[in-house]
Amino acid sequence: MAQFNPSEDWFSLDGFFESQITQNKGISSITIYKSDKKDDEVFQEEKKYMHFTFSTKGMLLESRKFIELSRRTDTSIYTFNYEDSKLASRTESEGPFCFSYIYDSLNDSTIQETKLDEKTLDTNYIHHINIQEETSWRRKYTYYNSIGRPMKNCWISKNTLGNVIAKKESYSRSLSFVVDSFNYNGNLLINRLKWNTIGVQKRTVWEFAYENGFLDFIKQTEDGTLVAKFAILYNEKELIKSIVMRNVKEKTISIYKVEYDYFPTKN
């Protein structure tokens, strides 16, 4: 398995890493560089794309995404704080906007999420999240707004190995939903189907291929049409060193180079 979690969206600012592998390898930070080319053109200059820092326990502490604009580089910054390995708060800073989200456990089954505007120090909202365990392998999360009305339901199901096999989100006001399903061979994710009815209905499928237990190739289709292919290369530490993406739809190739820093080894 790779240190990037294939069940999550690629290059997201959170939820992207296998924290156990990050901890075992002693990784303190990961930097991703990106270069692009269109068909029949040369590659553009390689530029820093994302940067992640971790605790000694492999927990994500900060992530940065660098966005190239016409005259400057903008940066999105997420920071994360934990209590007993549980997320206690996170901060999102993007351009002129900066928000903090604070999570408090009210009881064994209810979490309160408070969103604060760090620029004005105003409270944007207070939501309650009720967690109901329907079975040993299925949980339901209901999100309530500040006046106690349900906004969204989310169901997460796992198999006997603890792998997530299904996620479903439904929204009370629009009656729209998102369904994510995952199929495994043992612990190896083989394919993922995401069905989204928000806006234009779309079905996205990812197919994963492995070589000696390591993620090797990904094929992505939308509504049955091939849109992207990913090839994964590894370094001597069995960590991803580069990802080559062929965007079939846009007729481009992107190369993501991955570099690592490590915590000092103990003598």
Protein Blocks (a to p, Z undefined) as FASTA:
>chain_A
ZZbdfkbcehiabhkacfklmmmnopabdcdddddddehiacdddddfbdcdddfkopaf
bdcdddddfkbccddddddddeehiafbdcddehjbccddddddfblmbccdddddfklo
pafbdcddddddfblmbccdddddfkopafbdcdddddfkopafbdcdddfklopacddd
dddehjacfbdcdddfehjadddddddddeehiafbdcddeehiafbdcdddddfkopaf
bdcdddfklopadddddddddddddZZ
